[in-house]
Amino acid sequence: MFREVVARAINAEVKAGRGTPAGGVFLDIASRRSPEFILKRLPSMYHQFKELADVDITKQPMEIGPTCHYVMGGVEVDPDTAASSVPGLFAVGEVSGGMHGSNRLGGNSLSDLVVFGKRAGDGAADYIESLSGARPGVSDADLDAAMAEALAPLSRSEGENPYTVHHELQQTMNDLVGIIRREHEVKQALAELETFRERASLVSVPGARAYNPGWHVALDLRNMLLVAECVALAALERQESRGGHTREDYPVMSPEWRKVNLILSLTGDKVELIHKPLPTMRPDLLGLFDKAELKKYMTEEELAGLGSAAASEEGH
């Protein structure tokens, strides 16, 4: 079963007020399978619940809920070299965009790394050779500005804890730009991100630079906020449901939205969004994708009827 279908179902139960106090649901395997079967097929899950929550899933239900496991999208790169739009910056693996489409298949990560890791390595080597000794440099002024910005949280005697901002940012994105997206909630998230930027710019971290994870969180907040804004803007712009992206107010796929990718870039302090046309897909492949997507919204009988109608139309 599609993982996002399960996640949406859990989310719907919680939103309807039928979830657990912690915001999840109970999954009962114990009443459906024998302890031997569970221990053989789910050994890691058994040990995790037993050690971390003191829950024996061979005897009692486990509390579960959707969480962020992966993303579709990422840094836009050239498919042959893995080069980004920033000279000398190459991206490969799950950080790069375009490999997985609207929904990543299980097991894709390793093949992604093997195939595109090789291309990225070759692309980076070719890039270095093409420089002919004239490598890009960074001005002292830019370095000084970057250092001052990075060290600022350590120099403040007063300010908010970066862990607090980090936690509340996670919760806001989970609640408002999570499994099920709604226009008013995404707009609310974008408005709240402005407040988070102000808070992040004033965080304070005690201690020195060495072995200071709080400082690392403070440094990460700027990038987290940028990614959060990109995700929210794209979720608001894409007025359809496709793969892992579900808009409650636009619950089905749109043929028009299939034709574009949403590309976001940072110009100064402003995130800009553009529609980038996609190459036309072969009709037979489109048919496979359509059938897979329709399974989420149609019964087997309806799908069979759709196939019969298509065959009849083809015969005429």
KOLPA-904802 format. One record per residue (C-alpha): x, y, z. Coordinates in steps of 0.1 Angstrom, whole numbers, plus 5000, padded with zeros to 4 digits. Each point is the difference from the previous one (the first is absolute). Layout:
BEGIN
px|py|pz
X|Y|Z $
...
This chain:
BEGIN
px|py|pz
5000|5000|5000 $
5012|5035|4993 $
5015|5014|5032 $
4985|5034|4994 $
4965|4984|5000 $
5006|4986|5034 $
5014|5033|5012 $
4970|5019|4987 $
4976|4976|5016 $
5017|5004|5034 $
5001|5038|4996 $
4963|5000|4991 $
4991|4981|5032 $
5021|5023|5021 $
4985|5031|4984 $
4965|4986|5006 $
5007|4998|5037 $
5003|4962|5001 $
5038|4999|5007 $
5019|4993|5031 $
5008|5028|5025 $
5035|5001|4985 $
4987|5005|4965 $
5003|4965|4986 $
4980|4968|4996 $
5003|4965|5013 $
5013|4972|4977 $
4990|4966|5013 $
5021|4971|4985 $
4998|4978|5031 $
4963|4990|4993 $
5007|4993|4964 $
5033|4981|5000 $
5017|4975|5022 $
5030|5010|5022 $
5022|4978|4979 $
4990|5017|4968 $
5005|5035|5015 $
5035|4992|5014 $
5011|4985|4967 $
4986|5027|4977 $
5004|5031|5022 $
5030|4994|5023 $
5012|5036|4999 $
4966|5014|5007 $
4995|4976|5029 $
5033|5010|5016 $
4995|5037|4994 $
4966|5001|5017 $
5011|4977|5028 $
5032|5019|5008 $
4988|5036|4994 $
4963|4998|5011 $
4998|4968|5020 $
4972|4988|4976 $
4999|4964|4989 $
4985|5001|4966 $
4994|4962|5001 $
4975|5006|5028 $
4987|5036|4997 $
4993|5027|4974 $
5028|5025|4991 $
4994|5038|4997 $
5010|5013|4966 $
4997|5032|4980 $
5013|5015|4967 $
5033|5017|4999 $
5024|5015|4974 $
5019|4971|4985 $
5013|5014|4968 $
4992|5028|4975 $
4994|5001|4963 $
5020|5028|4985 $
5032|5017|5011 $
5029|5017|4984 $
4995|5004|4962 $
5029|4983|4982 $
5011|4991|4965 $
4990|4963|4996 $
5033|4991|4983 $
5025|5017|5023 $
4980|5007|5032 $
5012|5036|4997 $
4978|5027|5016 $
4996|5036|4989 $
5027|5010|5024 $
5034|4995|4984 $
5019|4972|5016 $
4971|4988|5021 $
4988|4964|4992 $
4971|4983|5017 $
4993|4963|5000 $
4978|4976|5019 $
4968|5010|5018 $
5010|5036|5001 $
4997|5003|4963 $
4967|5006|4982 $
4983|4983|4971 $
5009|4963|5005 $
4969|4990|5019 $
4972|5020|4984 $
4970|5005|5022 $
5005|4969|5022 $
5032|4982|5008 $
4999|4962|4997 $
5015|4979|5028 $
5035|4989|4993 $
5008|5028|4976 $
5027|5017|5022 $
5028|4975|4994 $
4995|4999|4962 $
4998|5038|5000 $
5033|5003|5018 $
5018|4974|4979 $
4989|5013|4966 $
5000|5037|5006 $
5029|4999|5025 $
5021|4987|4971 $
4987|5028|4977 $
5007|5026|5028 $
5035|4988|5004 $
5008|5001|4963 $
4983|5034|4997 $
5020|5015|5029 $
5032|4987|4985 $
4992|5014|4966 $
4991|5033|5016 $
5034|5002|5018 $
5019|4992|4968 $
4981|5027|4981 $
5011|5027|5024 $
5036|4999|4987 $
5014|5013|5033 $
4977|5031|5001 $
4978|4988|5029 $
4972|5021|5015 $
5009|5020|5031 $
4982|5016|5029 $
5006|5035|5011 $
5013|5008|5034 $
4970|5023|5006 $
4976|4971|4993 $
5019|4977|5023 $
5000|5026|5028 $
4962|5005|4996 $
4994|4963|5001 $
5021|4996|5031 $
4983|5029|5018 $
4966|4985|4992 $
5010|4965|5012 $
5015|5012|5032 $
4972|5024|5009 $
4980|4975|5021 $
5030|4994|5022 $
5006|5037|5007 $
4964|5007|5012 $
4996|5000|5038 $
4962|4999|4996 $
4978|4983|4974 $
4977|4971|4994 $
5012|4964|5002 $
5005|4987|4964 $
4986|4966|5010 $
4967|5017|5008 $
4998|5017|4966 $
5010|4968|4983 $
4973|4979|5018 $
4972|5025|4994 $
5010|5004|4963 $
4997|4962|4996 $
4967|4999|5017 $
4986|5029|4979 $
5011|4984|4967 $
4986|4966|5012 $
4966|5015|5009 $
4996|5024|4971 $
5020|4986|4971 $
4999|4963|5009 $
4983|4969|4985 $
4968|5019|4990 $
5004|5035|4987 $
4973|5027|5001 $
5004|5034|4984 $
4992|5020|5031 $
5023|4979|5022 $
5029|5003|4975 $
4995|5038|4999 $
5000|5001|5038 $
5033|4981|5000 $
5016|5025|4976 $
4989|5028|5023 $
5014|4983|5031 $
5033|4994|4982 $
5005|5037|5000 $
4998|5000|5038 $
5024|4970|5002 $
5026|5019|4979 $
5000|5028|5025 $
5003|4976|5029 $
5028|4980|4983 $
5020|5032|4994 $
5000|5007|5037 $
5008|4966|5015 $
5027|4998|5027 $
5024|4970|5006 $
5021|4997|5032 $
5035|4985|4999 $
5027|4999|4974 $
5002|4987|4964 $
5015|4966|5009 $
4975|4971|5004 $
4970|5024|5002 $
4970|4983|4984 $
4978|5029|5010 $
5021|5023|4978 $
4996|4975|4971 $
4963|5002|5003 $
5002|5038|5000 $
5020|4999|4968 $
4976|4975|4984 $
4969|5021|5007 $
5005|5023|4971 $
5001|4971|4975 $
4971|4983|5017 $
4979|5031|4996 $
5010|5003|4964 $
4990|4964|4992 $
4968|5004|5020 $
4990|5031|4979 $
5008|4982|4968 $
4979|4970|5010 $
4971|5022|5010 $
5001|5021|4969 $
5001|4970|4977 $
4972|4983|5020 $
4978|5031|4997 $
5008|5004|4962 $
4993|4964|4990 $
4962|4999|4999 $
4996|4962|4997 $
5007|4968|5018 $
5029|4979|4987 $
5020|4973|5016 $
5011|5011|5035 $
4985|5035|4995 $
4963|5001|5011 $
4979|5032|4998 $
4967|4995|5017 $
4985|5028|4980 $
5014|4985|4967 $
4996|4962|5007 $
5008|4986|4965 $
5028|5001|4975 $
4999|5027|4972 $
5014|4992|4965 $
5013|5036|4998 $
5020|4998|5032 $
5017|4969|4987 $
5018|5021|4974 $
5020|5022|5023 $
5025|4999|5029 $
5001|5028|5025 $
5035|5015|5003 $
5008|5023|5030 $
5031|5021|5003 $
5013|5026|5024 $
5007|5035|4986 $
5013|5022|5027 $
4976|4993|5029 $
4970|4991|4978 $
4990|4965|4989 $
4988|5000|4964 $
4978|4973|4985 $
4998|4991|4963 $
4982|4973|4979 $
5025|4979|4980 $
4985|4979|4972 $
5007|4963|5001 $
5007|4978|4969 $
4970|4983|4986 $
4995|4965|5013 $
4992|4970|4977 $
4962|4992|5000 $
5005|4964|5012 $
5020|5012|5031 $
4974|5027|5007 $
4974|4973|5000 $
5019|4980|5026 $
5003|5030|5023 $
4964|5009|4996 $
4988|4965|5010 $
5023|5000|5030 $
4987|5033|5012 $
4964|4992|4993 $
5003|4969|5023 $
5001|5024|5029 $
4965|5014|4992 $
4982|4972|4982 $
4989|4964|5009 $
5012|4970|4981 $
4966|4997|4983 $
5002|5036|4988 $
5035|4995|4987 $
4989|4969|4982 $
4972|5019|4985 $
5023|5027|4989 $
5023|4974|4983 $
4970|4985|4982 $
4989|5034|4988 $
5035|5008|4988 $
5002|4966|4981 $
4966|5006|4984 $
5010|5035|4990 $
5032|4986|4985 $
4980|4974|4981 $
4979|5027|4984 $
